[in-house]
Every structure is written in C-alpha cells, then in structure tokens.
Amino acid sequence: RRAVGVARSSPDRASNVADADAVHLGRRSVASVALGSLLAASAFPSPSRAVENAKRAAGDTGEGPFCDYTQTLPCDEYPQYSRTDKGLLFQDLRFGEGAFVEPGKRVVVDWDAYTFYLSHVVQARNLPKGGDFDGENENAFLRFVPGDGSVIPALDEAVAGMRVGGIRRFIVRPDSFSYPGILTKRGGRFDEGVGPVPASLSGRRALEFVLRNTANVDKSLLFDVEVLAVEGDGSVGFRRGPGTWAEGVQKKLS
C-alpha cells in the first residue's frame, strides 16, 4: 500500500509508508479504545443516565424544571420509586444481607450523586458499579453516624433499614431533606458542617452551582448509596457485602 502523494520511485517511500502505517495503526488503536469504552458503557451505563431516565418516566418534555427553590412549580411524582414513611423517594438496586444499619452505630458507605439540572456528576463511586472489587481509596468512603446531623437528612433517611451489601438510589428534592439553606434566597451550602461533600473540585462546583442557583432550575439531586460496613459487624476492608441484585439491575444500573 502506497502513501498518498508519494511517487513510486521516491527514496523516502519506505519511511512514508511506515509513517502512514503508524498513523493507521494509531487510528485503529484509538478506535479500539473507543469501541471498548462504548461496550463498557453499554454494559455498565453511567448512573447519570438514571437522571435522564427518571425525567422521561415523569413526562419531562425539556420545557422546564420539575420543582424550583421558590416552590412555585410542583415536584412531579415518580411511580417507579417507593416512598419512606417521611416521603423520601427511593429504589433498592441491591438487597443487602449483612448487618443492619442501626441508630447510634457508625456506618461506612460508598456513594455517588448527580444533579437533575444538566445531569452533572457531583460524586463518583469508589467501588466499581457492577463488580465486587476492593475500593481503590478507602478515604473516599463516607463515614457517619445516622442521626448525628453530619449529613443531610435524606441520607439518614435513605440508610435507615438498609443492610451491609445493599445499594439504594434516592431522589433529594429541594426541601428539608436537602442541604441547609436550599429553600432560601441565598441557596443551599455544603460547607457548613453538613455533608456529604464531594471529593473533587469539579464535583463541589457542580453541586454549588445548583444549590446556589437563584433561577428557576430544578435543584433535585440523585444519589446512590451502598452500605459497606456497620460498626461492630466484624468487617475487614471495604468490599461489597453479601446481597441480591434487584431484577435487571446488576448489569444495567441506569
């Protein structure tokens, strides 16, 4: 195969062909990586797609927010979600079979979060979504005592009744379940001792942008939380605990 524009008698033909082949192989490598990423994404879609799926299920036309900080627009219902006694919308993605979360006992959880508005990533998980591998950075896990006021009320409510190995998805409306100040003109804040606080700068900016936005944008947040350990349960390391995946969830968390 000749490089385009190179004469057959050119003494540089060999090097040009080699360069062309290198470019060709480079493109094939990029294509292979892209294909691999696409296949991985189809097997384990980004949880941020859950935001778009939830919006479509609720009949969102893209013409406006579901509910805003002024509370002048209604918050749409999500029939595929259940409600806790206090009204938190949730779905169980995996049913844990380990120790129960109990008031007064410290828990260790892995979590991720996304904004409904623009579907920005607030926090990425430490453990792989569909795997059973050790987390890469144990300091990235969230530790708190349910009810001690260190996290937003939605997180306290979400982990209540969960067991080690369980994964729960829940929607945090711009109300008393969310970050402090969410219903004020000043907007919500995560830097006043109430978490969870995103680990990355980009995550903190994404969350702050929504919490402090004074326009009529949807300030709802989507969280996934996985219980890894409960104080006194004898856990060693941070691995996915025993449990059973909800139907159709293990290979398609969307």
C-alpha positions as CSV (number, residue, x, y, z in Angstrom):
1,R,0.0,0.0,0.0
2,R,1.4,3.4,-1.1
3,A,1.2,6.5,1.0
4,V,-1.0,9.0,-0.9
5,G,1.0,11.6,-2.9
6,V,4.3,9.7,-2.7
7,A,6.0,8.7,-6.0
8,R,6.8,5.0,-6.5
9,S,10.4,5.9,-7.1
10,S,10.9,8.1,-4.1
11,P,13.7,7.0,-1.8
12,D,11.6,8.2,1.2
13,R,8.8,5.8,0.2
14,A,9.7,3.2,2.9
15,S,9.7,5.8,5.7
16,N,6.5,7.5,4.4
17,V,4.7,4.1,4.2
18,A,5.9,3.3,7.7
19,D,4.6,6.7,9.0
20,A,1.3,6.0,7.2
21,D,1.1,2.6,8.7
22,A,1.8,4.0,12.2
23,V,-1.0,6.6,11.7
24,H,-3.3,3.8,10.5
25,L,-2.4,1.7,13.5
26,G,-2.8,4.6,15.8
27,R,-6.2,5.3,14.5
28,R,-7.1,1.6,14.9
29,S,-5.9,1.8,18.5
30,V,-8.0,4.9,19.1
31,A,-11.0,3.2,17.5
32,S,-10.4,0.1,19.6
33,V,-10.2,2.1,22.8
34,A,-13.4,4.0,21.8
35,L,-15.2,0.7,21.0
36,G,-14.1,-0.8,24.3
37,S,-15.3,2.3,26.1
38,L,-18.6,2.0,24.2
39,L,-19.1,-1.6,25.1
40,A,-18.2,-0.9,28.7
41,A,-20.7,1.9,28.8
42,S,-23.4,-0.3,27.3
43,A,-22.7,-3.0,30.0
44,F,-22.5,-0.6,32.9
45,P,-24.1,2.7,31.8
46,S,-23.2,5.8,33.7
47,P,-25.5,6.3,36.7
48,S,-26.1,9.8,35.5
49,R,-28.4,8.3,32.8
50,A,-30.7,7.5,35.7
51,V,-31.4,11.2,35.9
52,E,-32.5,11.3,32.3
53,N,-34.5,8.1,32.6
54,A,-36.3,9.4,35.7
55,K,-37.1,12.6,33.9
56,R,-38.6,10.8,30.9
57,A,-40.6,8.5,33.2
58,A,-42.0,11.5,34.8
59,G,-43.1,13.0,31.5
60,D,-40.4,15.7,31.2
61,T,-40.6,17.5,27.9
62,G,-37.5,19.5,28.5
63,E,-39.6,22.7,28.6
64,G,-39.0,23.5,32.3
65,P,-37.8,22.2,35.7
66,F,-39.7,19.8,37.9
67,C,-39.5,21.9,41.0
68,D,-37.6,25.0,41.9
69,Y,-36.3,26.7,45.0
70,T,-39.2,29.1,45.1
71,Q,-41.5,26.1,45.4
72,T,-43.8,27.7,42.8
73,L,-43.6,24.7,40.5
74,P,-44.8,21.3,41.5
75,C,-42.5,18.4,42.0
76,D,-43.5,15.5,39.7
77,E,-44.1,12.1,41.0
78,Y,-42.0,9.0,40.1
79,P,-44.3,6.0,40.1
80,Q,-41.4,3.6,39.8
81,Y,-40.0,4.8,43.1
82,S,-41.2,3.9,46.6
83,R,-41.5,6.3,49.5
84,T,-40.3,6.1,53.0
85,D,-42.6,7.0,55.9
86,K,-41.2,10.5,55.7
87,G,-41.7,10.8,51.9
88,L,-38.2,10.2,50.5
89,L,-38.3,8.7,47.0
90,F,-36.1,5.6,46.7
91,Q,-35.4,2.4,44.8
92,D,-33.5,-0.6,46.1
93,L,-30.9,-1.7,43.5
94,R,-29.4,-4.4,45.6
95,F,-30.8,-6.0,48.8
96,G,-28.2,-6.4,51.4
97,E,-27.9,-9.5,53.5
98,G,-25.3,-8.3,56.1
99,A,-25.6,-6.4,59.3
100,F,-28.4,-3.9,59.7
101,V,-27.8,-0.2,59.9
102,E,-28.8,0.9,63.4
103,P,-29.1,4.3,65.1
104,G,-26.0,5.3,67.0
105,K,-23.7,2.9,65.1
106,R,-21.2,4.4,62.6
107,V,-21.7,3.2,59.1
108,V,-19.3,3.3,56.1
109,V,-20.9,3.9,52.7
110,D,-19.9,4.4,49.1
111,W,-21.9,7.0,47.3
112,D,-22.4,8.9,44.1
113,A,-24.6,11.8,43.2
114,Y,-25.8,13.7,40.2
115,T,-27.7,17.0,39.6
116,F,-31.0,16.8,37.8
117,Y,-30.3,20.2,36.2
118,L,-27.8,19.5,33.3
119,S,-27.0,16.0,34.8
120,H,-23.6,17.0,36.2
121,V,-21.6,14.5,38.2
122,V,-21.3,15.5,41.9
123,Q,-19.6,12.4,43.2
124,A,-18.3,9.3,41.5
125,R,-18.3,6.0,43.3
126,N,-15.1,4.4,44.7
127,L,-16.2,0.8,44.1
128,P,-17.0,-0.3,40.5
129,K,-20.7,-0.2,39.9
130,G,-21.2,-3.8,38.9
131,G,-18.2,-5.5,40.5
132,D,-17.1,-6.9,43.8
133,F,-13.6,-5.4,43.9
134,D,-11.9,-3.6,46.8
135,G,-12.2,0.2,46.6
136,E,-9.1,2.0,45.3
137,N,-9.1,4.7,48.0
138,E,-10.6,3.9,51.4
139,N,-10.5,7.6,52.4
140,A,-13.1,8.2,49.6
141,F,-15.7,6.3,51.6
142,L,-18.2,8.3,53.7
143,R,-18.4,7.6,57.4
144,F,-21.1,8.9,59.7
145,V,-23.5,8.0,62.5
146,P,-27.1,8.1,61.3
147,G,-29.0,10.9,63.0
148,D,-25.9,12.8,64.3
149,G,-26.5,15.8,62.0
150,S,-23.3,15.4,60.0
151,V,-25.1,14.6,56.7
152,I,-28.2,15.8,55.0
153,P,-31.5,14.3,56.4
154,A,-32.1,12.5,53.1
155,L,-29.0,10.3,53.6
156,D,-30.0,9.5,57.2
157,E,-33.5,8.5,55.9
158,A,-32.1,6.5,53.0
159,V,-29.8,4.2,55.0
160,A,-32.5,3.5,57.6
161,G,-33.4,-0.1,57.4
162,M,-30.6,-1.0,55.0
163,R,-28.1,-3.8,55.5
164,V,-24.5,-4.2,54.6
165,G,-24.3,-5.1,50.9
166,G,-27.4,-3.1,50.0
167,I,-27.5,-0.3,47.3
168,R,-30.2,2.2,47.3
169,R,-31.0,5.0,44.9
170,F,-32.9,8.0,46.1
171,I,-34.0,11.5,44.9
172,V,-33.4,14.5,47.1
173,R,-35.8,17.3,46.5
174,P,-35.1,21.0,47.2
175,D,-36.7,20.7,50.6
176,S,-35.9,19.9,54.2
177,F,-34.2,16.6,53.1
178,S,-31.5,18.5,51.2
179,Y,-28.6,20.7,52.1
180,P,-29.0,23.6,54.6
181,G,-30.4,26.8,53.1
182,I,-31.8,25.2,50.0
183,L,-35.2,27.0,50.4
184,T,-33.6,30.4,51.0
185,K,-32.7,33.1,48.5
186,R,-29.1,32.5,49.5
187,G,-29.3,28.9,48.4
188,G,-28.0,25.7,49.9
189,R,-24.5,25.1,51.2
190,F,-22.3,22.1,51.9
191,D,-19.5,23.9,53.6
192,E,-21.2,24.4,57.0
193,G,-20.5,21.1,58.6
194,V,-23.3,19.1,56.8
195,G,-22.2,16.6,54.1
196,P,-21.7,14.7,52.1
197,V,-19.1,16.9,50.5
198,P,-17.9,15.9,47.0
199,A,-14.4,14.7,46.9
200,S,-13.4,16.5,43.7
201,L,-13.3,20.2,42.9
202,S,-15.4,19.7,39.8
203,G,-18.0,17.8,42.0
204,R,-18.1,20.6,44.5
205,R,-18.5,23.2,41.8
206,A,-21.3,21.2,40.2
207,L,-23.2,20.9,43.5
208,E,-22.6,24.5,44.4
209,F,-23.8,25.7,41.0
210,V,-27.2,24.0,41.6
211,L,-27.6,24.7,45.3
212,R,-26.9,28.4,45.0
213,N,-28.6,29.0,41.7
214,T,-31.3,31.6,42.1
215,A,-33.0,30.9,38.8
216,N,-36.0,28.6,38.5
217,V,-33.9,25.5,37.8
218,D,-34.5,22.0,39.2
219,K,-32.4,21.6,42.3
220,S,-33.2,17.9,42.7
221,L,-30.3,15.5,43.3
222,L,-30.0,11.8,42.5
223,F,-27.9,9.7,45.0
224,D,-26.8,6.1,45.1
225,V,-25.6,4.8,48.4
226,E,-24.0,1.4,49.2
227,V,-23.6,0.2,52.8
228,L,-20.2,-1.3,53.2
229,A,-19.9,-1.7,56.9
230,V,-21.7,-1.1,60.2
231,E,-19.8,-0.5,63.4
232,G,-19.2,-3.8,65.3
233,D,-20.1,-6.1,62.4
234,G,-16.6,-7.5,62.1
235,S,-15.9,-6.3,58.6
236,V,-12.3,-6.3,57.4
237,G,-11.5,-4.0,54.5
238,F,-14.1,-2.4,52.3
239,R,-15.6,-4.9,49.9
240,R,-19.1,-5.3,48.6
241,G,-21.1,-7.2,51.2
242,P,-23.5,-10.1,50.7
243,G,-26.7,-9.4,48.9
244,T,-29.0,-10.0,46.0
245,W,-29.4,-7.7,43.0
246,A,-32.8,-6.4,42.1
247,E,-34.2,-7.8,38.9
248,G,-32.4,-6.5,35.8
249,V,-30.1,-4.2,37.7
250,Q,-26.7,-5.9,38.1
251,K,-25.5,-5.3,34.5
252,K,-27.5,-2.2,33.8
253,L,-27.6,0.4,36.6
254,S,-29.5,3.1,34.8
